[in-house]
Amino acid sequence: MISSFINHNLALLQKIVLNITISCMQMWIEPTVMPSRLNHLNKLFIANVPMSWDTFWIFILFAAAPFLQSLHVHFDNNSEKERAAGSLDIMQVEQPKQHCHLRELVVIGFDGATWHTDFVKRVMKASRWLGRVHLLDGHAVEDEERGFVDLEVVPRRREWHECERLEVLEELTDGTGFPRHNIVLE
């Protein structure tokens, strides 16, 4: 359970990097509230989230970190292809409270699927002062010398057809008030 992993001893962390490396692609993380606030956390990078996993637990971490400035989430496109689970999670969790400090959202492995756009849109709605949203196809790799501590994003340049690009941007900005020019889609 993620709440037993992140307890009151971690409340002073400023940066968390979660690199999910498991051989079994099915896992259940019990929805719960965090036992303590992560008031000092300003950077969160979650790497290798399997496409078949729900994302509600990311919102639990997001809600527990009111001073978070940078959120990077990497969906592993090499994992099992998404199932219905990816789209069920978003509405099952209460909308996160307003985040006044989040300035940057980066989603790696973004392919424009409905559950991807729902995930991004939910973070955008909760982050009134969000300055930049960067959505890219790619993957995360470990620095061989520093390992798990330093994950590097290796982007792939996706060729978005103009109508597909406009459709994704329209979906992301609909109801959020977020300006299109602050969304980088590659």
N, C-alpha and C positions, 0 to 999 in steps of 0.2 A: 504494500500500500504506500503510495507516495507520501502521505502524511506522516508515516513512521520514518521515512527517509529524511524528510525535511522537518526538523523539529526546532525547538527553541534555541538550540546550540548554533543553528545556521542563520539566525536572525541578523547577524552582523555582516554577512557576506555582501560584497559589492558586485560580484560577477559569478554567474553559474553557467557552466558548460555541461549539458547532458548529452552524452554520446550513446545512443541506444544501439547496442550490438547484441543481438540475441539470435539463437538459431531457430527458435520457435516463433512463428509470425503471429500467433494468437496470444494475447495477454489481456487481462482485465485489470484496470486500475480503478479501485472503488471510488466513486464520487464522494467527496467529503470536503470540509472546509479545512484550511490550514490551521494547525495548532497555534501558530504565531505569525505575526506580520513580518515580512521581509523588507523592513523599512529602509535598509541601506542598499538593497539590491538595485543597481542602475543598469546592468547589462545581463541579458538572458539569451543564451544560444542553445537551442535544442536541435541536435543533429540526428539524422537517420530515422526519423519517425516513419514506420511502415505505412504504406498507403491504406492498409486495411484497418488501421487503428482509429478509434474515436479520438477527438481532440479536446474533449471537455476538460481533461486534466491540465491542458495548457492554460485554459481560462482560469482554473483554480490557482495556478501559479501566478498568472497575470493579475488576478484580483488581490493576491496576497502581497504584491509588490507595488504599492502606490507611488513610489518615486522612480519606477523603471523608466529609463530614457531610451533604451535600445532593445528591441525584441527581434531576434533572428530565429526563424524556424525552417528546418530543412526536411522536406518530405522526400523519402527515398523512393525514387521512381524505379529502382531496380528490385524493390521488394514486390510482394504479391500485388497484383493489380487491385485497385479499390473495389470494394463491395458496397453494399447499401450502408454499411456502418459509417462510412465517412460523412454521409449526409444526415444521419440521425442525431449525432452528438450535439450539433450547434444549438438546436432549440431546446435541448434537455437541460441546459445549464442557464441559470439566471444571467441576465445581461450584466456584464461587469460594470462596476461603478466608474464614474468619469476619471480618466487618467489625465492629469494636467501636465505631467512631465514627459510622457512618451513622445519622442521626437522622430524616431526612425523605426520603421517596420520593414524587415527584409524577409521575403519568403522565397526559399530556394526549392526548386522542383515544381514551381507553379506551372500548371498547364491549362488553366482557364476552366477546369471542371467546376460544376456548380458548387460542390462542397468546398473547393479552394476559394472561390469568390465569396461564399458565405462566411468562411473563416476570416478572410481579410476584411470584409465589410463590417463584421462584428467588432474587430479590433479598431477599425477606423471610427465607428460610431462612438466607441468608448473613449476615444483619444482626441479630444477637442483641439489640442495644440500640436497634433501630429504634423510634422513638417515634410516628411518624405516617405513614400511607399515604393519599395524596389521589389519587383516581382520578376524572377528569372528562372529559367530552366538551368539546371546544373546539378552539382553534387558537392558534398563536403568530404575532404580527405584529411587525415591526420598528418601533422608534421612528423616525419620519421624520427627526428632527434628529440622533440619535446612530447611526441605522442598525443595523448588525449587532451593535454592542456591547450594546445594550439591547433584548432581546426581551421582549415583554409577552404574557402569556397572556390570551386573551379566552375566558372560559368560556361554554358554552351549558348551560343547565339541562336536563338530560335527565330525563324522567319515567320512572323505573324502576317497573315493576309490582312489587308487594311480593314475589310469588313469584320473579320474576326476580332481584330484589335479594338475597333470602335465598339463592338458589342460587349466585350469584356470591360472596357472603360466605362461604358454607359451603365452596366450592371453595378460596378463598384461605386460610382458616384451617385446613383439613384438613391435619394433619401438620406445621403450622408452630408451633403453640402461640401464635400471635399473637392478641391479643384483638380481637374484632369492633369494639368501641367505639373503637378507634384507627384504623379504616378509614373514610375519608370517601368515599362513592360518590355522585357527582352527575353 
